[in-house]
Amino acid sequence: MAKSRPLQGIPTNLSLAQFEQCVWPHLSKGRRAPAPKLTLHVIFNYILRVLYLGCQWKELR
């Protein structure tokens, strides 16, 4: 019987180094908006988590 490889999931939590290398160069930063309370790295990880796990209908309001 052939050995099966362990499943590799979709990355839902990028490290800061991965974010700065792969995502940050493609983002543009607004000049007139107030400073965000969360970093773009944290926001991006939240978006990845919601895309991977989904969310309930009541959370979409």
C-alpha positions as CSV (number, residue, x, y, z in Angstrom):
1,M,0.0,0.0,0.0
2,A,1.4,3.4,-0.9
3,K,2.1,5.9,1.8
4,S,-0.2,8.8,1.8
5,R,1.1,12.3,2.3
6,P,-0.3,14.4,5.1
7,L,-2.9,16.8,3.8
8,Q,-1.7,20.4,3.6
9,G,-4.4,22.8,4.4
10,I,-4.9,26.3,3.0
11,P,-2.7,28.7,4.9
12,T,-5.0,30.9,7.0
13,N,-2.4,32.5,9.1
14,L,0.5,34.1,7.3
15,S,3.6,35.2,9.2
16,L,4.6,38.8,9.1
17,A,7.6,37.9,6.9
18,Q,5.3,36.1,4.4
19,F,2.9,38.9,4.4
20,E,5.6,41.5,3.7
21,Q,7.1,39.5,1.0
22,C,4.0,38.3,-0.9
23,V,1.1,40.6,-0.1
24,W,2.4,44.0,1.0
25,P,3.9,45.0,-2.4
26,H,0.4,44.6,-4.0
27,L,-1.4,46.9,-1.6
28,S,-1.8,50.6,-1.7
29,K,-2.1,52.7,1.4
30,G,-4.5,55.6,1.6
31,R,-3.2,59.0,2.7
32,R,-6.3,60.7,4.1
33,A,-7.8,58.0,6.3
34,P,-7.3,57.8,10.0
35,A,-4.8,55.3,11.3
36,P,-6.3,51.8,11.6
37,K,-6.5,50.1,15.0
38,L,-5.4,46.8,13.5
39,T,-2.4,46.2,11.2
40,L,-3.0,45.2,7.6
41,H,-1.3,41.9,8.4
42,V,-3.9,41.1,11.1
43,I,-6.8,42.2,8.9
44,F,-5.5,40.0,6.0
45,N,-5.3,37.0,8.3
46,Y,-8.9,37.6,9.4
47,I,-10.0,37.7,5.8
48,L,-8.2,34.4,5.0
49,R,-9.8,32.7,8.0
50,V,-13.3,33.8,7.0
51,L,-12.8,32.7,3.4
52,Y,-11.5,29.3,4.6
53,L,-14.1,28.7,7.4
54,G,-17.0,30.6,6.1
55,C,-19.4,32.4,8.4
56,Q,-23.0,32.1,9.5
57,W,-25.8,34.0,7.8
58,K,-26.5,36.1,10.9
59,E,-22.9,37.4,10.8
60,L,-23.4,38.8,7.3
61,R,-25.5,41.8,8.4
